Amino acid sequence: MEVLQGNIVNIFEDSIHWGELIIKDGRIFTVRILGDEKKDQVYYLPGFVDAHVHIESSMLCPASFGKIALCHGTVGSVSDPHEIANVLGIAGVEYMIENARQTPFKVNFGAPSCVPATSFETAGAIIDSAGIDKLLRKTEIKYLAEMMNYPGVIFKDEEVIKKLEIAKKYGKVIDGHAPGLRGEYAEKYFAAGISTDHECFTLEEAEEKLNLGVKVLIREGSAAKNFDALIPLAKEWSHQMMFCSDDKHPDELLHGHINQLVQRAVSSGVKLFDALRMASLNPVKHYGLDIGLLQEGDPADFIVINNLTDFKVKETYINGNKVSEYGKSLLPEITSGTPNNFDAEKVSQSTLKVFVENPISKLKVIKVNEGQLVTDCFEISPTLEGREVITDIDQDILKLVVYNRYQKSTPAIAFINGFGLTSGAIASSVAHDSHNIIAVGVDDASIADAINLVIRERGGVAAVSPDKMGVLPLPIAGLMSDKNAEEVARDYEQIDQFSKEYLGAKLAAPYMSLSFMALLVIPALKLSDQGLFDGGQFKFVDLIQTMEG
């Protein structure tokens, strides 16, 4: 039995009192109120939950991710292992479950609903409705993860509907994914039993979905940042909202997690207890998580902070055990296997060339937007050398390549605006959702070198300049490192800085942004290994349009 004294934050009664926590057998045995709040003493409050995250995007295995997240007061996560499932199928999900058993961090996995995400790309695996049934029978699988195939829901695709019905059969929550979906189609989508959406990028869209009864998650990841747009809604709708990161790179994770969103919410005018419930109570209740909320009988999962202003975490407890202190983990290092699925041949720069038959042509260009996963598109007259379409650094029109990593193929090529590279290329085997190799660069030689570095390591992120090159290997499914978080964060910071200082990348998170340029289910224009795809029309489109003249 352990007795702890401090200010106890009760998120059910909106109260703070000086008191004692008595912990026995990993649970809160007694909460004893002794008096009024003492401003100069520590505060005990429920730990935070990341309500939607792909752990793979941190480039860390679950145990390593948890080791760092705990230092920021995050005691658990609602985690969609969609990324590794697209590479390794059910075996990938089982790897994540087994790895997570090595950490006290409470990882709550979903059954990935869209593997592959669409039929317009090549993934490493397929999980059909029978596979979903197998996964949802597992006690470790708490919900059906984000249903990205919203056309399949709206127009009642047989296999999609089967997956939804299986989730309902087992009484498990269904997560949504419907960027920009509004009006009649939104009503049909959420009427199918889908309960959440983390893809809202405007206040108006989020408010419309809240009015439909949807739980809206405020996402602030490394590439997609929707906090500023959506946080005003929390003043009225906090009971129906949660916080999530979705995708967060390791260097950012070292500096903070959900605690940062709580701090920003409170500083922006959201009531303290509303912000705390968004970060703890709401996800715990919605998903039915075995995570304590500082009530008698609950698992003793809680955090200790010095004040209710900056939310810097002093200590974190899981099941009554202290797991971090003063920003340092108290957990041991873990070992990890390196399952993978990688069979790409080296690419030559000659296969990256694009030609026009008629010089009077228009080129479709993807426009990447800082802080958003949605892209825009526009058409311009291509820059030509003879009949070859080349990049144009002055207009920031660069070449984008997606190359199948699972079987022999030819590269798919497009052009993109917004990365700002002035030399060299960057490449990655993290390319949502099928995780083929994706690269962007100013010349074919650099692009080929960057892709081939990734192939050499059977997965990783790479950068190439005229006189330097580097790669961060990701041996676990081409998505995650088997090193600890500090090492991965250091190596990632170096290659990220290299891409900005030496290559001219102007995006805040160029590798994270690059990884979403193959995500076909988010409009407007994206590139798969099979070609240029219009997410609004949900079909392939031509890169070059010949004009009459």
SEBA-886475 format. One record per residue (C-alpha): residue number from 1; z, x, y. Coordinates in nm, 3 decimals. Layout:
BEGIN
NUM/Z/X/Y
...
//
This chain:
BEGIN
1/0.000/0.000/0.000
2/-0.091/0.125/0.348
3/0.028/-0.007/0.684
4/-0.179/0.047/1.000
5/-0.080/-0.051/1.353
6/-0.310/-0.127/1.645
7/-0.486/-0.398/1.842
8/-0.632/-0.642/1.588
9/-0.954/-0.816/1.690
10/-0.985/-1.166/1.541
11/-1.349/-1.280/1.562
12/-1.258/-1.626/1.429
13/-1.009/-1.710/1.703
14/-1.150/-1.495/1.986
15/-0.817/-1.318/2.016
16/-0.676/-0.968/2.033
17/-0.312/-0.900/1.946
18/-0.099/-0.598/1.872
19/-0.018/-0.604/1.504
20/-0.017/-0.453/1.157
21/-0.273/-0.443/0.880
22/-0.123/-0.413/0.535
23/-0.378/-0.291/0.279
24/-0.326/-0.321/-0.094
25/-0.570/-0.260/-0.380
26/-0.863/-0.225/-0.142
27/-0.804/-0.560/0.032
28/-0.635/-0.692/0.343
29/-0.300/-0.804/0.202
30/-0.142/-0.913/0.533
31/-0.242/-0.937/0.899
32/0.085/-0.940/1.093
33/0.083/-1.022/1.465
34/0.356/-0.835/1.658
35/0.273/-0.897/2.023
36/0.018/-0.888/2.301
37/-0.280/-0.650/2.325
38/-0.191/-0.291/2.426
39/-0.480/-0.157/2.632
40/-0.403/0.211/2.568
41/-0.406/0.181/2.187
42/-0.676/0.168/1.919
43/-0.860/-0.148/1.812
44/-0.924/-0.267/1.457
45/-1.229/-0.487/1.411
46/-1.470/-0.589/1.135
47/-1.732/-0.332/1.043
48/-2.094/-0.386/1.147
49/-2.390/-0.494/0.933
50/-2.756/-0.404/0.984
51/-2.908/-0.746/0.913
52/-3.254/-0.616/0.821
53/-3.350/-0.257/0.745
54/-3.593/-0.063/0.532
55/-3.376/0.234/0.438
56/-3.684/0.428/0.333
57/-3.796/0.448/0.697
58/-3.496/0.669/0.773
59/-3.654/0.921/0.532
60/-3.315/0.920/0.357
61/-3.215/0.783/0.019
62/-2.962/0.495/0.032
63/-2.658/0.715/-0.030
64/-2.754/0.957/0.249
65/-2.836/0.669/0.485
66/-2.498/0.509/0.418
67/-2.315/0.835/0.473
68/-2.441/0.850/0.832
69/-2.438/0.476/0.911
70/-2.068/0.461/0.820
71/-1.993/0.713/1.094
72/-2.118/0.457/1.348
73/-1.916/0.170/1.205
74/-2.190/0.011/0.995
75/-2.025/-0.082/0.666
76/-2.321/-0.254/0.502
77/-2.685/-0.348/0.528
78/-2.932/-0.618/0.431
79/-3.199/-0.389/0.291
80/-3.554/-0.469/0.189
81/-3.680/-0.196/-0.052
82/-4.033/-0.310/0.025
83/-4.161/0.040/0.105
84/-4.074/0.207/-0.224
85/-4.176/-0.110/-0.411
86/-4.529/-0.075/-0.274
87/-4.538/0.275/-0.420
88/-4.348/0.235/-0.748
89/-4.302/-0.138/-0.805
90/-3.987/-0.270/-0.972
91/-3.900/0.085/-1.084
92/-3.874/0.179/-0.716
93/-3.631/-0.106/-0.647
94/-3.422/-0.002/-0.946
95/-3.415/0.356/-0.818
96/-3.275/0.232/-0.484
97/-3.007/0.026/-0.658
98/-2.899/0.318/-0.875
99/-2.893/0.561/-0.582
100/-2.690/0.316/-0.371
101/-2.421/0.313/-0.640
102/-2.332/0.665/-0.531
103/-2.203/0.546/-0.193
104/-1.926/0.304/-0.090
105/-2.161/0.181/0.185
106/-2.244/-0.178/0.093
107/-2.620/-0.198/0.046
108/-2.742/-0.551/-0.022
109/-3.098/-0.542/-0.153
110/-3.368/-0.807/-0.143
111/-3.656/-0.872/-0.379
112/-3.972/-0.756/-0.197
113/-4.190/-1.065/-0.168
114/-4.520/-0.903/-0.071
115/-4.620/-0.614/-0.293
116/-4.886/-0.546/-0.190
117/-4.850/-0.701/0.154
118/-5.214/-0.817/0.149
119/-5.518/-0.800/-0.077
120/-5.697/-0.596/0.189
121/-5.533/-0.263/0.104
122/-5.459/-0.046/-0.198
123/-5.094/-0.017/-0.296
124/-4.934/0.172/-0.583
125/-4.792/-0.137/-0.751
126/-4.790/-0.516/-0.774
127/-4.485/-0.741/-0.798
128/-4.597/-1.091/-0.894
129/-4.388/-1.405/-0.923
130/-4.271/-1.302/-1.271
131/-4.149/-0.975/-1.123
132/-3.973/-1.163/-0.844
133/-3.798/-1.376/-1.105
134/-3.683/-1.062/-1.286
135/-3.546/-0.910/-0.965
136/-3.373/-1.222/-0.834
137/-3.180/-1.253/-1.160
138/-3.006/-0.924/-1.075
139/-2.666/-0.956/-0.907
140/-2.758/-0.666/-0.678
141/-3.051/-0.864/-0.535
142/-2.913/-1.101/-0.273
143/-3.224/-1.260/-0.123
144/-3.605/-1.286/-0.121
145/-3.716/-1.029/0.132
146/-3.946/-1.093/0.426
147/-4.235/-1.322/0.340
148/-4.511/-1.150/0.536
149/-4.793/-1.355/0.393
150/-4.751/-1.639/0.640
151/-5.107/-1.769/0.583
152/-5.016/-1.796/0.215
153/-4.710/-2.004/0.303
154/-4.890/-2.227/0.553
155/-5.191/-2.293/0.328
156/-4.982/-2.308/0.009
157/-5.113/-2.014/-0.190
158/-5.002/-2.080/-0.547
159/-4.842/-1.740/-0.609
160/-4.665/-1.737/-0.272
161/-4.519/-2.082/-0.331
162/-4.402/-1.976/-0.678
163/-4.203/-1.690/-0.524
164/-4.039/-1.922/-0.273
165/-3.948/-2.171/-0.544
166/-3.796/-1.899/-0.763
167/-3.570/-1.793/-0.475
168/-3.462/-2.154/-0.425
169/-3.397/-2.187/-0.800
170/-3.147/-1.902/-0.781
171/-3.000/-2.027/-0.453
172/-3.100/-1.712/-0.266
173/-3.187/-1.686/0.101
174/-3.552/-1.633/0.201
175/-3.628/-1.393/0.485
176/-3.921/-1.444/0.721
177/-4.179/-1.232/0.900
178/-4.396/-1.423/1.143
179/-4.492/-1.221/1.453
180/-4.634/-1.444/1.723
181/-4.643/-1.751/1.498
182/-4.579/-2.064/1.703
183/-4.645/-2.436/1.719
184/-4.755/-2.635/1.415
185/-4.808/-2.328/1.197
186/-4.456/-2.202/1.272
187/-4.314/-2.541/1.179
188/-4.499/-2.538/0.845
189/-4.395/-2.179/0.772
190/-4.023/-2.228/0.829
191/-4.022/-2.574/0.668
192/-4.099/-2.393/0.341
193/-3.737/-2.276/0.329
194/-3.773/-1.952/0.521
195/-3.460/-1.891/0.727
196/-3.500/-1.583/0.948
197/-3.741/-1.389/1.164
198/-3.700/-1.036/1.297
199/-4.051/-1.010/1.444
200/-4.013/-1.206/1.772
201/-4.136/-0.998/2.063
202/-4.113/-1.247/2.350
203/-3.824/-1.461/2.467
204/-4.036/-1.776/2.454
205/-4.137/-1.719/2.091
206/-3.778/-1.651/1.986
207/-3.645/-1.957/2.168
208/-3.903/-2.179/2.000
209/-3.798/-2.049/1.658
210/-3.429/-2.088/1.738
211/-3.497/-2.451/1.818
212/-3.651/-2.484/1.470
213/-3.320/-2.369/1.322
214/-3.443/-2.018/1.244
215/-3.196/-1.728/1.250
216/-3.351/-1.480/1.495
217/-3.272/-1.111/1.453
218/-3.277/-0.884/1.756
219/-3.453/-0.569/1.639
220/-3.414/-0.227/1.795
221/-3.573/0.039/1.577
222/-3.748/0.368/1.645
223/-4.085/0.206/1.722
224/-4.025/-0.169/1.762
225/-3.778/-0.238/2.041
226/-3.717/-0.604/2.119
227/-3.358/-0.592/2.246
228/-3.435/-0.619/2.618
229/-3.676/-0.907/2.567
230/-3.446/-1.114/2.344
231/-3.086/-1.036/2.443
232/-3.075/-1.304/2.719
233/-3.094/-1.566/2.443
234/-2.767/-1.441/2.293
235/-2.571/-1.597/2.580
236/-2.655/-1.942/2.440
237/-2.771/-1.880/2.083
238/-2.541/-1.603/1.953
239/-2.428/-1.826/1.664
240/-2.786/-1.814/1.534
241/-2.866/-1.446/1.599
242/-2.801/-1.106/1.441
243/-2.875/-0.740/1.510
244/-3.103/-0.519/1.302
245/-3.289/-0.189/1.318
246/-3.571/-0.265/1.069
247/-3.701/0.095/1.076
248/-3.497/0.383/1.215
249/-3.577/0.753/1.199
250/-3.308/1.004/1.095
251/-3.271/1.180/1.430
252/-3.187/0.852/1.604
253/-2.954/0.743/1.323
254/-2.741/1.051/1.379
255/-2.666/0.931/1.734
256/-2.587/0.565/1.671
257/-2.667/0.245/1.494
258/-2.559/-0.120/1.532
259/-2.264/-0.007/1.748
260/-2.515/0.083/2.019
261/-2.655/-0.271/2.019
262/-2.308/-0.423/2.045
263/-2.232/-0.197/2.342
264/-2.558/-0.287/2.514
265/-2.509/-0.658/2.447
266/-2.161/-0.660/2.601
267/-2.274/-0.453/2.900
268/-2.561/-0.697/2.956
269/-2.327/-0.994/2.983
270/-2.299/-1.125/2.627
271/-1.941/-1.227/2.552
272/-1.751/-0.970/2.346
273/-1.676/-1.199/2.053
274/-2.030/-1.337/2.046
275/-2.169/-0.983/2.020
276/-1.919/-0.891/1.749
277/-2.009/-1.197/1.542
278/-2.379/-1.117/1.572
279/-2.300/-0.773/1.429
280/-2.069/-0.886/1.147
281/-1.984/-1.249/1.075
282/-2.335/-1.392/1.110
283/-2.510/-1.168/0.853
284/-2.211/-1.176/0.616
285/-2.209/-1.557/0.611
286/-2.587/-1.606/0.611
287/-2.651/-1.374/0.316
288/-2.319/-1.428/0.135
289/-2.222/-1.062/0.146
290/-1.909/-0.917/-0.012
291/-1.808/-0.753/0.314
292/-1.468/-0.806/0.473
293/-1.415/-0.962/0.816
294/-1.054/-0.857/0.872
295/-0.901/-1.167/0.716
296/-0.623/-1.175/0.460
297/-0.773/-1.146/0.112
298/-1.095/-0.984/0.235
299/-1.216/-0.643/0.121
300/-1.062/-0.391/0.361
301/-1.387/-0.306/0.538
302/-1.316/-0.238/0.905
303/-1.352/0.011/1.186
304/-1.123/0.171/1.442
305/-1.237/0.224/1.801
306/-1.062/0.349/2.115
307/-1.195/0.083/2.353
308/-1.414/-0.225/2.373
309/-1.659/-0.071/2.618
310/-1.849/0.215/2.456
311/-1.786/0.124/2.087
312/-1.760/0.483/1.974
313/-1.621/0.466/1.623
314/-1.305/0.664/1.552
315/-1.265/0.571/1.185
316/-1.441/0.359/0.924
317/-1.280/0.208/0.615
318/-1.451/0.061/0.308
319/-1.240/-0.118/0.046
320/-0.932/0.034/0.208
321/-1.056/0.394/0.190
322/-1.125/0.596/0.502
323/-1.489/0.715/0.476
324/-1.549/0.861/0.822
325/-1.342/1.004/1.103
326/-1.444/1.109/1.456
327/-1.813/1.081/1.374
328/-1.790/1.290/1.058
329/-1.840/1.159/0.708
330/-1.562/1.211/0.454
331/-1.798/1.145/0.161
332/-1.930/1.417/-0.074
333/-2.293/1.524/-0.093
334/-2.496/1.340/-0.355
335/-2.788/1.434/-0.576
336/-3.110/1.239/-0.593
337/-3.407/1.221/-0.825
338/-3.760/1.237/-0.687
339/-3.977/0.963/-0.842
340/-4.327/0.953/-0.696
341/-4.678/0.810/-0.727
342/-4.932/1.043/-0.568
343/-5.280/1.125/-0.688
344/-5.495/1.209/-0.384
345/-5.759/1.482/-0.377
346/-5.798/1.708/-0.077
347/-6.014/1.569/0.200
348/-6.295/1.761/0.371
349/-6.374/1.725/0.739
350/-6.733/1.628/0.659
351/-6.605/1.297/0.513
352/-6.440/1.209/0.844
353/-6.757/1.181/1.051
354/-6.878/0.852/1.201
355/-7.240/0.792/1.301
356/-7.423/0.517/1.488
357/-7.773/0.402/1.406
358/-7.834/0.282/1.759
359/-7.691/0.470/2.060
360/-7.665/0.137/2.244
361/-7.349/0.032/2.061
362/-6.994/-0.080/2.125
363/-6.694/0.076/1.953
364/-6.387/-0.131/1.864
365/-6.070/0.055/1.964
366/-5.711/-0.012/1.859
367/-5.463/0.007/2.148
368/-5.111/0.103/2.046
369/-4.828/-0.038/2.259
370/-4.509/0.156/2.325
371/-4.208/-0.016/2.169
372/-4.415/-0.278/1.985
373/-4.574/-0.318/1.642
374/-4.838/-0.556/1.776
375/-5.152/-0.380/1.895
376/-5.426/-0.480/2.134
377/-5.795/-0.400/2.100
378/-6.091/-0.344/2.326
379/-6.453/-0.236/2.307
380/-6.615/0.061/2.483
381/-6.936/0.257/2.467
382/-6.873/0.537/2.216
383/-6.874/0.903/2.314
384/-7.160/1.061/2.122
385/-7.287/1.399/2.012
386/-7.633/1.303/1.897
387/-7.561/1.004/1.673
388/-7.206/1.114/1.585
389/-6.914/0.925/1.741
390/-6.654/1.176/1.860
391/-6.313/1.155/2.020
392/-6.272/1.144/2.396
393/-5.952/1.312/2.511
394/-6.006/1.215/2.875
395/-6.003/0.847/2.782
396/-5.743/0.900/2.506
397/-5.981/0.771/2.239
398/-5.873/0.949/1.920
399/-5.976/0.923/1.557
400/-5.751/0.732/1.317
401/-5.784/0.786/0.941
402/-5.629/0.611/0.641
403/-5.682/0.785/0.306
404/-5.594/0.635/-0.032
405/-5.319/0.836/-0.198
406/-5.327/0.659/-0.534
407/-5.686/0.720/-0.648
408/-6.006/0.897/-0.555
409/-6.171/0.734/-0.253
410/-6.339/0.794/0.079
411/-6.137/0.786/0.402
412/-6.134/0.476/0.623
413/-6.189/0.561/0.989
414/-6.123/0.391/1.323
415/-6.053/0.491/1.681
416/-5.731/0.442/1.872
417/-5.595/0.459/2.225
418/-5.236/0.529/2.331
419/-5.120/0.832/2.132
420/-5.218/1.077/2.403
421/-5.284/1.379/2.181
422/-5.476/1.651/2.361
423/-5.511/1.883/2.061
424/-5.456/1.891/1.687
425/-5.346/1.605/1.463
426/-5.047/1.442/1.296
427/-5.038/1.279/0.952
428/-4.793/1.097/0.728
429/-4.760/0.938/0.385
430/-4.540/0.673/0.548
431/-4.795/0.404/0.638
432/-4.677/0.045/0.612
433/-4.702/-0.125/0.383
434/-4.900/0.042/0.106
435/-4.812/0.395/0.217
436/-5.147/0.558/0.192
437/-5.194/0.870/0.405
438/-5.248/0.800/0.774
439/-5.351/1.049/1.043
440/-5.455/1.060/1.407
441/-5.612/1.352/1.585
442/-5.859/1.493/1.831
443/-6.092/1.673/1.588
444/-6.195/1.644/1.225
445/-6.077/1.990/1.123
446/-5.722/1.926/1.245
447/-5.712/1.579/1.088
448/-5.828/1.717/0.752
449/-5.570/1.999/0.767
450/-5.289/1.756/0.848
451/-5.387/1.519/0.564
452/-5.414/1.808/0.320
453/-5.066/1.933/0.413
454/-4.930/1.590/0.318
455/-5.128/1.600/-0.008
456/-4.999/1.949/-0.087
457/-4.639/1.825/-0.068
458/-4.720/1.496/-0.246
459/-4.583/1.318/0.057
460/-4.448/1.407/0.397
461/-4.511/1.413/0.770
462/-4.729/1.690/0.910
463/-4.850/1.828/1.241
464/-5.138/2.069/1.308
465/-5.231/2.253/1.627
466/-5.508/2.511/1.673
467/-5.265/2.792/1.584
468/-4.966/2.628/1.413
469/-4.890/2.374/1.145
470/-4.582/2.229/0.985
471/-4.476/1.965/0.734
472/-4.156/1.781/0.643
473/-4.179/1.712/0.267
474/-4.083/1.364/0.141
475/-4.072/1.405/-0.238
476/-3.911/1.065/-0.312
477/-4.212/0.831/-0.335
478/-4.370/1.013/-0.040
479/-4.118/0.823/0.176
480/-3.780/0.992/0.155
481/-3.629/1.339/0.141
482/-3.382/1.457/-0.120
483/-3.195/1.657/0.147
484/-2.894/1.546/0.347
485/-2.925/1.354/0.671
486/-2.846/1.645/0.900
487/-3.118/1.863/0.747
488/-3.375/1.584/0.750
489/-3.291/1.491/1.108
490/-3.320/1.854/1.220
491/-3.655/1.903/1.047
492/-3.787/1.572/1.175
493/-3.674/1.648/1.531
494/-3.863/1.977/1.517
495/-4.190/1.824/1.400
496/-4.151/1.533/1.644
497/-4.096/1.778/1.930
498/-4.392/1.986/1.811
499/-4.617/1.678/1.827
500/-4.509/1.612/2.185
501/-4.489/1.962/2.333
502/-4.784/2.125/2.157
503/-5.012/1.832/2.078
504/-4.942/1.609/2.378
505/-4.815/1.296/2.197
506/-4.681/1.061/2.464
507/-4.520/0.788/2.253
508/-4.142/0.793/2.214
509/-4.174/0.786/1.832
510/-4.529/0.894/1.746
511/-4.475/0.912/1.369
512/-4.304/0.574/1.351
513/-4.578/0.420/1.566
514/-4.844/0.585/1.349
515/-4.688/0.441/1.034
516/-4.744/0.086/1.164
517/-5.111/0.130/1.246
518/-5.187/0.037/0.885
519/-4.963/-0.273/0.885
520/-5.225/-0.545/0.852
521/-4.990/-0.843/0.874
522/-4.910/-0.770/1.239
523/-5.195/-0.838/1.485
524/-5.420/-0.753/1.642
525/-5.627/-0.465/1.501
526/-5.511/-0.229/1.224
527/-5.667/0.007/0.968
528/-5.621/-0.001/0.590
529/-5.767/0.234/0.333
530/-6.040/-0.030/0.290
531/-6.142/-0.065/0.653
532/-6.073/-0.201/1.001
533/-5.877/-0.527/0.989
534/-5.829/-0.804/1.241
535/-5.478/-0.943/1.186
536/-5.545/-1.250/1.398
537/-5.852/-1.357/1.201
538/-5.710/-1.203/0.880
539/-6.037/-1.037/0.785
540/-6.221/-0.705/0.803
541/-6.431/-0.638/1.110
542/-6.701/-0.383/1.195
543/-6.600/-0.067/1.376
544/-6.933/-0.047/1.557
545/-7.133/-0.332/1.701
546/-7.497/-0.261/1.777
547/-7.609/-0.410/2.107
548/-7.951/-0.544/2.190
549/-8.137/-0.332/2.440
//
